[in-house]
């Protein structure tokens, strides 16, 4: 709906509009308020999607939840100034994650603690899988290998069960130094943006520098958290799983192995569909 804001309580996050000669109240979730709260004023025109299945009573006022804004306009003397337009925002999202020459699609598998308590346990990288591509989606290199944990040298049965592998399947695991040199070589030669799904892989690499007393060779600005981009693009409240996203795009479920290389490929294919704007909007809308 497109309506003029009649009342706006920033602290409570409540917007009041007049619809069919009645006052109707809507509330902003914290995430929506953080993004758009400062752009809203009484008298501004707004268009937004409402989740009428979600409502709450705020100081005796029934309010419906705003799912997301599609447009915010500020009236001026002669016309209106567009402060936010969802289509412009979506174009910007795609532009920002396709504006580099090379991309490294990375997936890591980490160790898990045993079934019994272990003091000062820290998860370590046990498997690395990646696809290196150019910005035309051409695969330049792919690689995967296992790593030896540094701090907790024995891989727990819990980890093996989660990865669905036997201990003997971990053949010729590399020392952490191998990963560090391999990673550094790719960074120096290609200067890629590193695409991951969620924040865990970045945190695992950051922790690995500390555990192995190595100088950090990357920072968070190099990473593209594709999960966050997908969530913002489709205005989702909850996280969507890597395999669920693939299934939505390709209408088939990928084989789930908990294998770093196969997961990195799934990540690459989601990125390809997303940036080529093969957007199944209705399918993602069901996840609101």
BABA-772582 format. One record per residue (C-alpha): residue number from 1; x, y, z. Coordinates in Angstrom, 1 decimal. Layout:
% BABA-772582
+-----+--------+--------+--------+
:  nr :     c1 :     c2 :     c3 :
+-----+--------+--------+--------+
: NUM :      X :      Y :      Z :
...
+-----+--------+--------+--------+
% end
This chain:
% BABA-772582
+-----+--------+--------+--------+
:  nr :     c1 :     c2 :     c3 :
+-----+--------+--------+--------+
:   1 :    0.0 :    0.0 :    0.0 :
:   2 :    1.1 :    3.6 :   -0.6 :
:   3 :    0.0 :    5.9 :    2.1 :
:   4 :    1.0 :    9.3 :    3.7 :
:   5 :    2.3 :    8.9 :    7.2 :
:   6 :   -0.2 :   10.6 :    9.6 :
:   7 :    1.6 :    9.9 :   12.8 :
:   8 :    5.0 :    8.5 :   13.6 :
:   9 :    6.4 :    7.4 :   16.9 :
:  10 :   10.1 :    6.7 :   16.4 :
:  11 :   10.7 :    5.4 :   19.9 :
:  12 :    7.9 :    2.9 :   19.8 :
:  13 :    8.4 :    2.2 :   16.1 :
:  14 :    4.7 :    2.8 :   15.2 :
:  15 :    3.4 :    4.3 :   12.0 :
:  16 :   -0.2 :    5.5 :   11.6 :
:  17 :   -1.9 :    6.0 :    8.3 :
:  18 :   -5.5 :    6.7 :    7.2 :
:  19 :   -7.0 :    3.9 :    5.2 :
:  20 :  -10.7 :    4.1 :    4.2 :
:  21 :  -11.3 :    6.9 :    6.7 :
:  22 :   -9.9 :    4.9 :    9.5 :
:  23 :   -6.6 :    5.1 :   11.5 :
:  24 :   -4.5 :    2.0 :   11.0 :
:  25 :   -1.3 :    1.3 :   12.9 :
:  26 :    1.7 :   -0.6 :   11.9 :
:  27 :    4.9 :   -1.4 :   13.8 :
:  28 :    8.5 :   -1.7 :   12.7 :
:  29 :   10.6 :   -4.7 :   13.8 :
:  30 :   14.0 :   -3.7 :   15.2 :
:  31 :   15.8 :   -4.6 :   12.0 :
:  32 :   13.4 :   -2.6 :    9.9 :
:  33 :   13.6 :    0.3 :   12.3 :
:  34 :   17.4 :    0.2 :   12.2 :
:  35 :   17.3 :    0.4 :    8.4 :
:  36 :   14.5 :    2.8 :    7.7 :
:  37 :   13.6 :    4.5 :   11.0 :
:  38 :   15.6 :    7.7 :   10.3 :
:  39 :   14.1 :    8.1 :    6.8 :
:  40 :   10.5 :    8.3 :    8.0 :
:  41 :    8.6 :   11.5 :    8.9 :
:  42 :    5.0 :   12.7 :    9.3 :
:  43 :    3.8 :   13.7 :    5.8 :
:  44 :    6.1 :   11.4 :    3.9 :
:  45 :    4.6 :    8.9 :    1.4 :
:  46 :    5.4 :    5.3 :    1.9 :
:  47 :    4.7 :    2.0 :    0.2 :
:  48 :    5.2 :   -1.2 :    2.2 :
:  49 :    4.2 :   -4.8 :    2.5 :
:  50 :    2.3 :   -5.8 :    5.6 :
:  51 :    2.1 :   -9.2 :    7.3 :
:  52 :   -1.4 :   -9.1 :    8.7 :
:  53 :   -0.9 :  -12.5 :   10.3 :
:  54 :    1.5 :  -10.8 :   12.8 :
:  55 :    0.1 :   -8.1 :   15.1 :
:  56 :    0.8 :   -6.9 :   18.6 :
:  57 :   -0.7 :   -4.6 :   21.1 :
:  58 :    1.6 :   -1.7 :   21.9 :
:  59 :    0.3 :    0.5 :   24.8 :
:  60 :   -3.3 :   -0.6 :   24.0 :
:  61 :   -2.9 :    0.1 :   20.2 :
:  62 :   -3.3 :   -2.8 :   17.8 :
:  63 :   -0.5 :   -2.7 :   15.3 :
:  64 :    0.3 :   -4.9 :   12.2 :
:  65 :    3.8 :   -5.8 :   11.3 :
:  66 :    5.5 :   -4.1 :    8.4 :
:  67 :    7.3 :   -6.8 :    6.5 :
:  68 :    9.4 :   -4.3 :    4.3 :
:  69 :    9.3 :   -1.0 :    2.6 :
:  70 :    9.2 :   -0.7 :   -1.1 :
:  71 :    9.4 :    3.1 :   -1.5 :
:  72 :    9.8 :    6.1 :    0.7 :
:  73 :    9.1 :    9.6 :   -0.7 :
:  74 :    9.7 :   13.1 :    0.8 :
:  75 :    7.2 :   15.7 :   -0.5 :
:  76 :    8.9 :   18.9 :   -1.8 :
:  77 :    7.5 :   22.2 :   -3.1 :
:  78 :    7.2 :   21.0 :   -6.7 :
:  79 :    7.4 :   17.2 :   -6.5 :
:  80 :    8.6 :   14.4 :   -4.3 :
:  81 :   12.1 :   13.2 :   -3.6 :
:  82 :   12.7 :    9.4 :   -3.5 :
:  83 :   14.6 :    8.5 :   -0.4 :
:  84 :   14.3 :    4.7 :   -0.9 :
:  85 :   13.2 :    2.5 :   -3.8 :
:  86 :   13.4 :   -1.3 :   -3.4 :
:  87 :   14.2 :   -1.8 :   -7.1 :
:  88 :   17.1 :    0.7 :   -7.0 :
:  89 :   18.3 :   -1.0 :   -3.8 :
:  90 :   18.2 :   -4.4 :   -5.4 :
:  91 :   20.1 :   -3.2 :   -8.5 :
:  92 :   22.8 :   -1.8 :   -6.1 :
:  93 :   23.1 :   -5.1 :   -4.3 :
:  94 :   23.7 :   -7.0 :   -7.5 :
:  95 :   26.2 :   -4.3 :   -8.8 :
:  96 :   28.3 :   -4.4 :   -5.6 :
:  97 :   28.8 :   -8.2 :   -5.6 :
:  98 :   29.6 :   -8.4 :   -9.4 :
:  99 :   32.0 :   -5.5 :   -9.6 :
: 100 :   35.2 :   -7.5 :   -9.0 :
: 101 :   37.3 :   -9.5 :  -11.4 :
: 102 :   37.6 :  -12.7 :   -9.5 :
: 103 :   35.6 :  -14.6 :   -6.9 :
: 104 :   36.5 :  -17.4 :   -4.5 :
: 105 :   33.6 :  -19.5 :   -3.5 :
: 106 :   34.7 :  -21.0 :   -0.2 :
: 107 :   33.3 :  -23.6 :    2.1 :
: 108 :   35.0 :  -25.0 :    5.3 :
: 109 :   34.2 :  -27.9 :    7.5 :
: 110 :   35.2 :  -27.5 :   11.1 :
: 111 :   35.9 :  -29.9 :   14.0 :
: 112 :   33.3 :  -30.3 :   16.7 :
: 113 :   33.9 :  -31.1 :   20.4 :
: 114 :   33.6 :  -34.7 :   21.7 :
: 115 :   30.3 :  -35.8 :   23.3 :
: 116 :   32.0 :  -35.1 :   26.7 :
: 117 :   33.0 :  -31.7 :   28.0 :
: 118 :   36.4 :  -30.4 :   26.8 :
: 119 :   38.0 :  -27.4 :   28.4 :
: 120 :   38.8 :  -24.4 :   26.1 :
: 121 :   37.8 :  -26.3 :   23.0 :
: 122 :   38.0 :  -24.3 :   19.8 :
: 123 :   36.7 :  -25.4 :   16.4 :
: 124 :   39.4 :  -25.8 :   13.8 :
: 125 :   39.3 :  -26.1 :   10.0 :
: 126 :   39.4 :  -29.7 :    9.0 :
: 127 :   38.4 :  -29.5 :    5.3 :
: 128 :   38.8 :  -26.8 :    2.7 :
: 129 :   36.9 :  -26.6 :   -0.6 :
: 130 :   36.8 :  -23.8 :   -3.1 :
: 131 :   36.0 :  -22.7 :   -6.6 :
: 132 :   37.9 :  -19.8 :   -8.1 :
: 133 :   36.0 :  -18.0 :  -10.9 :
: 134 :   36.2 :  -14.9 :  -13.0 :
: 135 :   33.3 :  -12.4 :  -13.2 :
: 136 :   31.9 :  -14.2 :  -16.2 :
: 137 :   31.3 :  -17.3 :  -14.1 :
: 138 :   34.2 :  -19.2 :  -15.7 :
: 139 :   35.8 :  -21.7 :  -13.3 :
: 140 :   39.5 :  -21.1 :  -13.1 :
: 141 :   40.4 :  -23.5 :  -10.4 :
: 142 :   38.9 :  -25.8 :   -7.9 :
: 143 :   40.5 :  -27.5 :   -4.9 :
: 144 :   39.8 :  -29.4 :   -1.7 :
: 145 :   41.9 :  -31.0 :    1.0 :
: 146 :   41.8 :  -32.0 :    4.6 :
: 147 :   43.8 :  -30.3 :    7.4 :
: 148 :   45.3 :  -31.6 :   10.6 :
: 149 :   43.9 :  -29.8 :   13.6 :
: 150 :   46.6 :  -27.9 :   15.4 :
: 151 :   45.3 :  -27.4 :   19.0 :
: 152 :   43.1 :  -30.5 :   19.4 :
: 153 :   44.9 :  -33.0 :   17.2 :
: 154 :   42.4 :  -35.9 :   17.4 :
: 155 :   39.2 :  -35.5 :   15.3 :
: 156 :   36.3 :  -36.4 :   17.5 :
: 157 :   33.8 :  -39.1 :   16.7 :
: 158 :   31.1 :  -36.4 :   16.7 :
: 159 :   32.9 :  -34.6 :   13.9 :
: 160 :   33.2 :  -37.8 :   11.9 :
: 161 :   29.6 :  -38.6 :   12.3 :
: 162 :   28.5 :  -35.1 :   11.3 :
: 163 :   30.6 :  -35.2 :    8.2 :
: 164 :   29.5 :  -38.8 :    7.5 :
: 165 :   33.1 :  -40.1 :    7.0 :
: 166 :   35.3 :  -42.7 :    8.4 :
: 167 :   38.5 :  -41.8 :   10.1 :
: 168 :   40.5 :  -43.6 :    7.4 :
: 169 :   38.8 :  -41.4 :    4.8 :
: 170 :   40.9 :  -38.4 :    5.9 :
: 171 :   43.8 :  -39.3 :    3.7 :
: 172 :   47.0 :  -37.2 :    3.6 :
: 173 :   45.8 :  -34.3 :    5.7 :
: 174 :   47.8 :  -31.1 :    5.3 :
: 175 :   49.4 :  -29.0 :    8.0 :
: 176 :   47.7 :  -25.7 :    8.6 :
: 177 :   50.7 :  -24.0 :    7.0 :
: 178 :   49.7 :  -25.5 :    3.7 :
: 179 :   46.3 :  -23.8 :    3.8 :
: 180 :   47.8 :  -20.5 :    4.9 :
: 181 :   50.3 :  -20.5 :    2.0 :
: 182 :   47.6 :  -21.7 :   -0.5 :
: 183 :   45.2 :  -19.1 :    0.7 :
: 184 :   47.8 :  -16.3 :    0.6 :
: 185 :   48.9 :  -17.3 :   -2.9 :
: 186 :   45.4 :  -16.9 :   -4.2 :
: 187 :   44.9 :  -13.6 :   -2.5 :
: 188 :   48.1 :  -12.2 :   -3.9 :
: 189 :   47.6 :  -13.5 :   -7.4 :
: 190 :   43.9 :  -12.9 :   -8.0 :
: 191 :   42.8 :  -10.5 :   -5.3 :
: 192 :   39.3 :  -12.1 :   -5.2 :
: 193 :   36.3 :  -11.3 :   -3.2 :
: 194 :   35.5 :  -14.4 :   -1.1 :
: 195 :   32.0 :  -15.6 :   -1.2 :
: 196 :   30.6 :  -17.5 :    1.8 :
: 197 :   27.2 :  -18.5 :    3.1 :
: 198 :   26.8 :  -17.0 :    6.6 :
: 199 :   29.5 :  -15.8 :    8.9 :
: 200 :   31.0 :  -19.0 :   10.3 :
: 201 :   33.6 :  -19.5 :    7.6 :
: 202 :   35.0 :  -16.0 :    8.1 :
: 203 :   35.1 :  -16.5 :   11.8 :
: 204 :   36.8 :  -19.9 :   11.4 :
: 205 :   39.6 :  -18.4 :    9.3 :
: 206 :   40.0 :  -15.5 :   11.7 :
: 207 :   40.3 :  -17.9 :   14.6 :
: 208 :   42.7 :  -20.1 :   12.7 :
: 209 :   45.2 :  -17.2 :   12.4 :
: 210 :   45.1 :  -16.8 :   16.2 :
: 211 :   45.4 :  -20.6 :   16.9 :
: 212 :   48.3 :  -21.0 :   14.6 :
: 213 :   50.0 :  -17.7 :   15.4 :
: 214 :   49.9 :  -16.5 :   11.8 :
: 215 :   49.6 :  -12.9 :   10.6 :
: 216 :   46.0 :  -12.2 :    9.3 :
: 217 :   46.1 :  -11.9 :    5.5 :
: 218 :   42.4 :  -10.9 :    5.0 :
: 219 :   39.8 :   -8.8 :    6.8 :
: 220 :   36.0 :   -8.9 :    6.7 :
: 221 :   35.7 :   -6.4 :    3.9 :
: 222 :   37.0 :   -9.0 :    1.5 :
: 223 :   34.1 :  -11.3 :    2.2 :
: 224 :   30.7 :  -11.4 :    0.6 :
: 225 :   28.1 :  -13.0 :    2.9 :
: 226 :   25.7 :  -14.2 :    0.2 :
: 227 :   23.2 :  -15.3 :    2.8 :
: 228 :   22.8 :  -11.7 :    4.0 :
: 229 :   22.5 :  -10.4 :    0.5 :
: 230 :   19.8 :  -12.9 :   -0.3 :
: 231 :   17.9 :  -12.1 :    2.9 :
: 232 :   18.0 :   -8.4 :    2.2 :
: 233 :   17.0 :   -8.8 :   -1.4 :
: 234 :   13.9 :  -10.8 :   -0.6 :
: 235 :   13.3 :   -9.1 :    2.7 :
: 236 :   13.4 :  -12.4 :    4.7 :
: 237 :   13.3 :  -12.3 :    8.5 :
: 238 :   14.9 :  -15.7 :    9.1 :
: 239 :   18.0 :  -17.3 :    7.6 :
: 240 :   17.6 :  -19.6 :    4.6 :
: 241 :   19.7 :  -22.7 :    4.3 :
: 242 :   22.2 :  -23.1 :    1.5 :
: 243 :   20.5 :  -26.2 :    0.2 :
: 244 :   17.0 :  -24.6 :    0.5 :
: 245 :   18.2 :  -21.6 :   -1.5 :
: 246 :   19.6 :  -23.9 :   -4.2 :
: 247 :   16.4 :  -25.9 :   -4.4 :
: 248 :   14.3 :  -22.7 :   -4.8 :
: 249 :   16.5 :  -21.5 :   -7.7 :
: 250 :   16.9 :  -24.8 :   -9.5 :
: 251 :   13.7 :  -26.6 :   -8.5 :
: 252 :   15.7 :  -29.6 :   -7.3 :
: 253 :   17.5 :  -30.5 :   -4.1 :
: 254 :   21.3 :  -30.9 :   -4.3 :
: 255 :   23.1 :  -33.9 :   -2.7 :
: 256 :   23.9 :  -32.9 :    0.9 :
: 257 :   27.2 :  -34.4 :    1.8 :
: 258 :   28.7 :  -32.0 :    4.3 :
: 259 :   31.6 :  -32.0 :    1.9 :
: 260 :   33.5 :  -28.7 :    1.5 :
: 261 :   34.0 :  -28.9 :   -2.3 :
: 262 :   30.5 :  -29.9 :   -3.2 :
: 263 :   29.1 :  -27.2 :   -0.8 :
: 264 :   31.3 :  -24.6 :   -2.4 :
: 265 :   29.9 :  -25.6 :   -5.8 :
: 266 :   26.3 :  -25.2 :   -4.5 :
: 267 :   27.3 :  -21.8 :   -3.3 :
: 268 :   28.7 :  -20.8 :   -6.7 :
: 269 :   25.5 :  -21.9 :   -8.5 :
: 270 :   23.3 :  -19.9 :   -6.1 :
: 271 :   25.5 :  -16.9 :   -6.7 :
: 272 :   25.2 :  -17.4 :  -10.4 :
: 273 :   21.4 :  -17.6 :  -10.4 :
: 274 :   21.2 :  -14.7 :   -7.9 :
: 275 :   23.4 :  -12.3 :   -9.9 :
: 276 :   21.8 :  -13.3 :  -13.2 :
: 277 :   18.6 :  -12.2 :  -11.7 :
: 278 :   16.8 :  -15.5 :  -12.0 :
: 279 :   14.7 :  -14.4 :   -9.1 :
: 280 :   11.9 :  -16.7 :   -7.9 :
: 281 :   10.2 :  -13.9 :   -5.9 :
: 282 :    7.1 :  -15.9 :   -5.1 :
: 283 :    9.0 :  -18.9 :   -3.8 :
: 284 :   11.1 :  -16.7 :   -1.4 :
: 285 :    8.0 :  -14.8 :   -0.3 :
: 286 :    6.8 :  -18.0 :    1.3 :
: 287 :    9.7 :  -17.7 :    3.7 :
: 288 :    8.5 :  -14.4 :    5.1 :
+-----+--------+--------+--------+
% end
